Amino acid sequence: MRRGAPPAHDLVFEAHVLPQGDPTEVTPDQIAQLSRLPAFASQKAWNAVRIQRYLVDFAVLGRQLSFASTGTETHKGKVEFLFAAYGADGSTLIGQRLEVKPEFVREGF
């Protein structure tokens, strides 16, 4: 967190998670990626493993954000989202970081 930003526990956000399609069998590339994760490192048979894709929509209250002026009419910002999936035993299965760098001109700000 940067100076002047609210503490992480003070940020109010919403996330909607929707499945995309049906679960599919894992591909050889996915098996190679999953095998590197502790939760799947000992996996021998992959025929029962299915991959489910999800769409994650984030919503953040606009008043919690501020954008730096570039000295022109453009304002820039940067928002990072980190999320992870956990197994039933609490182990991390996979995680991802998403960075968004919005730019606004004064008329749309």
PyMOL commands that place a pseudoatom at each C-alpha (Angstrom):
pseudoatom trace, name=CA, resn=MET, resi=1, chain=A, elem=C, hetatm=0, pos=[0.000, 0.000, 0.000]
pseudoatom trace, name=CA, resn=ARG, resi=2, chain=A, elem=C, hetatm=0, pos=[1.230, 3.464, -0.766]
pseudoatom trace, name=CA, resn=ARG, resi=3, chain=A, elem=C, hetatm=0, pos=[1.306, 6.475, 1.497]
pseudoatom trace, name=CA, resn=GLY, resi=4, chain=A, elem=C, hetatm=0, pos=[-2.095, 8.123, 1.622]
pseudoatom trace, name=CA, resn=ALA, resi=5, chain=A, elem=C, hetatm=0, pos=[-3.951, 4.973, 0.602]
pseudoatom trace, name=CA, resn=PRO, resi=6, chain=A, elem=C, hetatm=0, pos=[-6.500, 3.533, 3.018]
pseudoatom trace, name=CA, resn=PRO, resi=7, chain=A, elem=C, hetatm=0, pos=[-5.318, 0.482, 4.964]
pseudoatom trace, name=CA, resn=ALA, resi=8, chain=A, elem=C, hetatm=0, pos=[-6.113, -2.775, 3.151]
pseudoatom trace, name=CA, resn=HIS, resi=9, chain=A, elem=C, hetatm=0, pos=[-8.741, -3.685, 5.761]
pseudoatom trace, name=CA, resn=ASP, resi=10, chain=A, elem=C, hetatm=0, pos=[-10.590, -0.405, 5.066]
pseudoatom trace, name=CA, resn=LEU, resi=11, chain=A, elem=C, hetatm=0, pos=[-11.129, -1.043, 1.358]
pseudoatom trace, name=CA, resn=VAL, resi=12, chain=A, elem=C, hetatm=0, pos=[-14.680, -2.052, 0.534]
pseudoatom trace, name=CA, resn=PHE, resi=13, chain=A, elem=C, hetatm=0, pos=[-15.067, -4.136, -2.597]
pseudoatom trace, name=CA, resn=GLU, resi=14, chain=A, elem=C, hetatm=0, pos=[-17.361, -6.682, -4.122]
pseudoatom trace, name=CA, resn=ALA, resi=15, chain=A, elem=C, hetatm=0, pos=[-16.511, -9.691, -6.255]
pseudoatom trace, name=CA, resn=HIS, resi=16, chain=A, elem=C, hetatm=0, pos=[-18.936, -11.731, -8.325]
pseudoatom trace, name=CA, resn=VAL, resi=17, chain=A, elem=C, hetatm=0, pos=[-17.687, -15.145, -9.430]
pseudoatom trace, name=CA, resn=LEU, resi=18, chain=A, elem=C, hetatm=0, pos=[-19.491, -16.989, -12.210]
pseudoatom trace, name=CA, resn=PRO, resi=19, chain=A, elem=C, hetatm=0, pos=[-18.546, -20.342, -13.781]
pseudoatom trace, name=CA, resn=GLN, resi=20, chain=A, elem=C, hetatm=0, pos=[-17.796, -20.192, -17.502]
pseudoatom trace, name=CA, resn=GLY, resi=21, chain=A, elem=C, hetatm=0, pos=[-19.013, -23.307, -19.280]
pseudoatom trace, name=CA, resn=ASP, resi=22, chain=A, elem=C, hetatm=0, pos=[-18.681, -26.834, -17.949]
pseudoatom trace, name=CA, resn=PRO, resi=23, chain=A, elem=C, hetatm=0, pos=[-15.601, -28.364, -16.306]
pseudoatom trace, name=CA, resn=THR, resi=24, chain=A, elem=C, hetatm=0, pos=[-13.203, -29.813, -18.887]
pseudoatom trace, name=CA, resn=GLU, resi=25, chain=A, elem=C, hetatm=0, pos=[-10.533, -32.491, -18.826]
pseudoatom trace, name=CA, resn=VAL, resi=26, chain=A, elem=C, hetatm=0, pos=[-7.019, -31.244, -18.188]
pseudoatom trace, name=CA, resn=THR, resi=27, chain=A, elem=C, hetatm=0, pos=[-4.681, -30.800, -21.132]
pseudoatom trace, name=CA, resn=PRO, resi=28, chain=A, elem=C, hetatm=0, pos=[-1.022, -31.879, -21.090]
pseudoatom trace, name=CA, resn=ASP, resi=29, chain=A, elem=C, hetatm=0, pos=[0.007, -28.208, -20.709]
pseudoatom trace, name=CA, resn=GLN, resi=30, chain=A, elem=C, hetatm=0, pos=[-2.308, -27.773, -17.723]
pseudoatom trace, name=CA, resn=ILE, resi=31, chain=A, elem=C, hetatm=0, pos=[-0.977, -30.968, -16.145]
pseudoatom trace, name=CA, resn=ALA, resi=32, chain=A, elem=C, hetatm=0, pos=[2.564, -29.597, -16.504]
pseudoatom trace, name=CA, resn=GLN, resi=33, chain=A, elem=C, hetatm=0, pos=[1.534, -26.337, -14.795]
pseudoatom trace, name=CA, resn=LEU, resi=34, chain=A, elem=C, hetatm=0, pos=[-0.487, -28.002, -12.037]
pseudoatom trace, name=CA, resn=SER, resi=35, chain=A, elem=C, hetatm=0, pos=[2.258, -30.535, -11.282]
pseudoatom trace, name=CA, resn=ARG, resi=36, chain=A, elem=C, hetatm=0, pos=[4.470, -27.701, -10.024]
pseudoatom trace, name=CA, resn=LEU, resi=37, chain=A, elem=C, hetatm=0, pos=[1.947, -26.790, -7.313]
pseudoatom trace, name=CA, resn=PRO, resi=38, chain=A, elem=C, hetatm=0, pos=[2.227, -28.532, -3.928]
pseudoatom trace, name=CA, resn=ALA, resi=39, chain=A, elem=C, hetatm=0, pos=[-1.455, -29.551, -3.972]
pseudoatom trace, name=CA, resn=PHE, resi=40, chain=A, elem=C, hetatm=0, pos=[-0.945, -31.502, -7.210]
pseudoatom trace, name=CA, resn=ALA, resi=41, chain=A, elem=C, hetatm=0, pos=[2.725, -32.528, -6.939]
pseudoatom trace, name=CA, resn=SER, resi=42, chain=A, elem=C, hetatm=0, pos=[1.894, -36.115, -5.937]
pseudoatom trace, name=CA, resn=GLN, resi=43, chain=A, elem=C, hetatm=0, pos=[-0.992, -36.489, -8.427]
pseudoatom trace, name=CA, resn=LYS, resi=44, chain=A, elem=C, hetatm=0, pos=[-0.475, -39.682, -10.482]
pseudoatom trace, name=CA, resn=ALA, resi=45, chain=A, elem=C, hetatm=0, pos=[-3.789, -40.213, -12.287]
pseudoatom trace, name=CA, resn=TRP, resi=46, chain=A, elem=C, hetatm=0, pos=[-5.248, -37.146, -14.012]
pseudoatom trace, name=CA, resn=ASN, resi=47, chain=A, elem=C, hetatm=0, pos=[-8.347, -38.701, -15.621]
pseudoatom trace, name=CA, resn=ALA, resi=48, chain=A, elem=C, hetatm=0, pos=[-10.609, -37.590, -12.727]
pseudoatom trace, name=CA, resn=VAL, resi=49, chain=A, elem=C, hetatm=0, pos=[-9.241, -34.014, -12.596]
pseudoatom trace, name=CA, resn=ARG, resi=50, chain=A, elem=C, hetatm=0, pos=[-11.420, -31.340, -14.231]
pseudoatom trace, name=CA, resn=ILE, resi=51, chain=A, elem=C, hetatm=0, pos=[-10.728, -27.650, -14.820]
pseudoatom trace, name=CA, resn=GLN, resi=52, chain=A, elem=C, hetatm=0, pos=[-13.498, -25.114, -14.238]
pseudoatom trace, name=CA, resn=ARG, resi=53, chain=A, elem=C, hetatm=0, pos=[-13.003, -21.616, -15.635]
pseudoatom trace, name=CA, resn=TYR, resi=54, chain=A, elem=C, hetatm=0, pos=[-14.555, -18.661, -13.819]
pseudoatom trace, name=CA, resn=LEU, resi=55, chain=A, elem=C, hetatm=0, pos=[-15.338, -15.045, -14.612]
pseudoatom trace, name=CA, resn=VAL, resi=56, chain=A, elem=C, hetatm=0, pos=[-14.531, -12.714, -11.698]
pseudoatom trace, name=CA, resn=ASP, resi=57, chain=A, elem=C, hetatm=0, pos=[-16.073, -9.212, -11.692]
pseudoatom trace, name=CA, resn=PHE, resi=58, chain=A, elem=C, hetatm=0, pos=[-14.658, -6.755, -9.159]
pseudoatom trace, name=CA, resn=ALA, resi=59, chain=A, elem=C, hetatm=0, pos=[-16.378, -3.601, -7.960]
pseudoatom trace, name=CA, resn=VAL, resi=60, chain=A, elem=C, hetatm=0, pos=[-14.677, -0.927, -5.851]
pseudoatom trace, name=CA, resn=LEU, resi=61, chain=A, elem=C, hetatm=0, pos=[-16.279, 2.192, -4.429]
pseudoatom trace, name=CA, resn=GLY, resi=62, chain=A, elem=C, hetatm=0, pos=[-15.146, 5.138, -6.548]
pseudoatom trace, name=CA, resn=ARG, resi=63, chain=A, elem=C, hetatm=0, pos=[-14.572, 7.387, -3.539]
pseudoatom trace, name=CA, resn=GLN, resi=64, chain=A, elem=C, hetatm=0, pos=[-11.835, 4.974, -2.378]
pseudoatom trace, name=CA, resn=LEU, resi=65, chain=A, elem=C, hetatm=0, pos=[-9.758, 5.661, -5.481]
pseudoatom trace, name=CA, resn=SER, resi=66, chain=A, elem=C, hetatm=0, pos=[-7.662, 8.617, -6.488]
pseudoatom trace, name=CA, resn=PHE, resi=67, chain=A, elem=C, hetatm=0, pos=[-5.829, 9.222, -9.728]
pseudoatom trace, name=CA, resn=ALA, resi=68, chain=A, elem=C, hetatm=0, pos=[-2.570, 11.083, -10.246]
pseudoatom trace, name=CA, resn=SER, resi=69, chain=A, elem=C, hetatm=0, pos=[-2.590, 14.081, -12.535]
pseudoatom trace, name=CA, resn=THR, resi=70, chain=A, elem=C, hetatm=0, pos=[-0.053, 13.890, -15.343]
pseudoatom trace, name=CA, resn=GLY, resi=71, chain=A, elem=C, hetatm=0, pos=[0.109, 17.660, -15.774]
pseudoatom trace, name=CA, resn=THR, resi=72, chain=A, elem=C, hetatm=0, pos=[-2.153, 17.381, -18.791]
pseudoatom trace, name=CA, resn=GLU, resi=73, chain=A, elem=C, hetatm=0, pos=[-5.852, 16.622, -18.903]
pseudoatom trace, name=CA, resn=THR, resi=74, chain=A, elem=C, hetatm=0, pos=[-5.148, 12.927, -18.257]
pseudoatom trace, name=CA, resn=HIS, resi=75, chain=A, elem=C, hetatm=0, pos=[-5.355, 11.271, -14.832]
pseudoatom trace, name=CA, resn=LYS, resi=76, chain=A, elem=C, hetatm=0, pos=[-3.754, 7.863, -14.268]
pseudoatom trace, name=CA, resn=GLY, resi=77, chain=A, elem=C, hetatm=0, pos=[-4.187, 5.185, -11.654]
pseudoatom trace, name=CA, resn=LYS, resi=78, chain=A, elem=C, hetatm=0, pos=[-3.116, 1.661, -10.839]
pseudoatom trace, name=CA, resn=VAL, resi=79, chain=A, elem=C, hetatm=0, pos=[-5.172, -1.027, -9.107]
pseudoatom trace, name=CA, resn=GLU, resi=80, chain=A, elem=C, hetatm=0, pos=[-3.887, -4.502, -8.286]
pseudoatom trace, name=CA, resn=PHE, resi=81, chain=A, elem=C, hetatm=0, pos=[-6.097, -7.471, -7.448]
pseudoatom trace, name=CA, resn=LEU, resi=82, chain=A, elem=C, hetatm=0, pos=[-4.672, -10.618, -5.898]
pseudoatom trace, name=CA, resn=PHE, resi=83, chain=A, elem=C, hetatm=0, pos=[-6.758, -13.734, -5.569]
pseudoatom trace, name=CA, resn=ALA, resi=84, chain=A, elem=C, hetatm=0, pos=[-6.212, -17.401, -4.805]
pseudoatom trace, name=CA, resn=ALA, resi=85, chain=A, elem=C, hetatm=0, pos=[-8.032, -20.721, -4.731]
pseudoatom trace, name=CA, resn=TYR, resi=86, chain=A, elem=C, hetatm=0, pos=[-7.619, -23.009, -1.719]
pseudoatom trace, name=CA, resn=GLY, resi=87, chain=A, elem=C, hetatm=0, pos=[-8.107, -26.734, -1.232]
pseudoatom trace, name=CA, resn=ALA, resi=88, chain=A, elem=C, hetatm=0, pos=[-10.315, -28.289, 1.450]
pseudoatom trace, name=CA, resn=ASP, resi=89, chain=A, elem=C, hetatm=0, pos=[-7.241, -28.585, 3.701]
pseudoatom trace, name=CA, resn=GLY, resi=90, chain=A, elem=C, hetatm=0, pos=[-6.464, -24.866, 3.350]
pseudoatom trace, name=CA, resn=SER, resi=91, chain=A, elem=C, hetatm=0, pos=[-3.517, -25.340, 0.994]
pseudoatom trace, name=CA, resn=THR, resi=92, chain=A, elem=C, hetatm=0, pos=[-3.116, -22.846, -1.826]
pseudoatom trace, name=CA, resn=LEU, resi=93, chain=A, elem=C, hetatm=0, pos=[-4.033, -24.440, -5.139]
pseudoatom trace, name=CA, resn=ILE, resi=94, chain=A, elem=C, hetatm=0, pos=[-3.385, -21.483, -7.410]
pseudoatom trace, name=CA, resn=GLY, resi=95, chain=A, elem=C, hetatm=0, pos=[-3.167, -17.709, -7.254]
pseudoatom trace, name=CA, resn=GLN, resi=96, chain=A, elem=C, hetatm=0, pos=[-3.135, -14.830, -9.687]
pseudoatom trace, name=CA, resn=ARG, resi=97, chain=A, elem=C, hetatm=0, pos=[-2.322, -11.124, -9.727]
pseudoatom trace, name=CA, resn=LEU, resi=98, chain=A, elem=C, hetatm=0, pos=[-4.225, -8.744, -11.987]
pseudoatom trace, name=CA, resn=GLU, resi=99, chain=A, elem=C, hetatm=0, pos=[-3.057, -5.176, -12.572]
pseudoatom trace, name=CA, resn=VAL, resi=100, chain=A, elem=C, hetatm=0, pos=[-5.299, -2.507, -14.096]
pseudoatom trace, name=CA, resn=LYS, resi=101, chain=A, elem=C, hetatm=0, pos=[-3.943, 0.908, -15.123]
pseudoatom trace, name=CA, resn=PRO, resi=102, chain=A, elem=C, hetatm=0, pos=[-6.899, 3.138, -15.974]
pseudoatom trace, name=CA, resn=GLU, resi=103, chain=A, elem=C, hetatm=0, pos=[-6.485, 6.549, -17.612]
pseudoatom trace, name=CA, resn=PHE, resi=104, chain=A, elem=C, hetatm=0, pos=[-9.150, 9.243, -17.676]
pseudoatom trace, name=CA, resn=VAL, resi=105, chain=A, elem=C, hetatm=0, pos=[-9.418, 12.609, -19.345]
pseudoatom trace, name=CA, resn=ARG, resi=106, chain=A, elem=C, hetatm=0, pos=[-10.963, 15.448, -17.373]
pseudoatom trace, name=CA, resn=GLU, resi=107, chain=A, elem=C, hetatm=0, pos=[-14.326, 15.164, -19.189]
pseudoatom trace, name=CA, resn=GLY, resi=108, chain=A, elem=C, hetatm=0, pos=[-14.757, 11.538, -18.060]
pseudoatom trace, name=CA, resn=PHE, resi=109, chain=A, elem=C, hetatm=0, pos=[-13.227, 11.941, -14.617]
for i in range(1, 109): cmd.bond("trace and resi %d" % i, "trace and resi %d" % (i + 1))
show_as sticks, trace
zoom trace
